[in-house]
Amino acid sequence: MLFRVNEILEDIEYHVREGKPFSLVRPGDGDLRHLEGWVKKKYEGEEYPNRLTTRMNVHGFRAADADTVYQRMVDAMNKANYCSCFETILTPRVFWRNLKMSTGTSEDTVEAIKNYQEIYRKAGIENHNYCCPDVNWKLFLRGRRNLKIILNETGSRCMIVSPYACEAAELLQKNGVRVTHPLVVPNRYGKIFTKDEQIRNCIMSVGEGFDVMLMSASIVGRHYLELARCMGKVAIDTGKVMEAWVQPPINQYGAPMYWMNHKYSRWVHPRPGACDFELTPEGKAVYERYI
């Protein structure tokens, strides 16, 4: 079942206010390509293609670590309150304009998205409480009740796990969100897997010192969400949201440099100083029914 963004926000707020464990794990199309390569190796005996081992290095782990990284992500997805699927991308209005025409997404990725259900089945993903893969942007939409407002009103103590944790913490605190523990981790091009045990120990050592985790630590970091959930916390996969906030703005929308070529740049525009996003007119037309 695919849940709307407002339903997910209501559920997040309930778990925050009640102090109950919660996690949202939202792999995107790049992560799907990782899973596709993994299941082909498991079921068809194919070796990881060079382009996938390159992706592994970009995301901070080696092919020798792949089984651990992928299995942890699958486990985190299965135990999450919500995990992402690709039905929203497959709708014709979004699919042909967002993938085929506007972003130059490779044919291989397009095929993986079309076959995501089979990839999920072979990977062992059994959780069908679905969210859209771009829910991270929509949790922070301006002009409606959003996650920033919920965190502000509840006084939740936030841990941020991200290469941009300090910068994001400063911005969130300026917007009334209480950040008690910014945890800086290696970026996508760093060897985050080599720091994995240290990062896990840091999270566990905080213990009762935080209520909500906002996590942006690539595919390797997805199991930190499950760790936080097991600690009784609310854990949310924010993806590149914080990166969009802290990058220098270059246009009238306040969009950061990398954003101009980002696949969602036609649909939502970041407002870095405000820690939220604004739907473009085209974004409203495409996405309103999922919100």
Secondary structure, DSSP 8 states (H G I E B T S, - for coil): -B--HHHHHHHHHHHHHHT--EEEE---HHHHHHHHHHHHHHHH-----HHHHHHHHHTT--GGGHHHHHHHHHHHHHHSSEEE-SHHHHSHHHIIIIIIITS---HHHHHHHHTHHHHHHHHT-----EE-TTHHHHTTBTTS--HHHHHHHHT--EEEEETTHHHHHHHHHHTT--EEEEEE---TTS-GGGGHHHHHHHHHHHGGG-SEEEE--TGGGHHHHHHHHHTT-EEEE-TTHHHHHHS-B-STT--BGGGGGSTTTTTEEEEGGGTEEEE-HHHHHHHGGG-
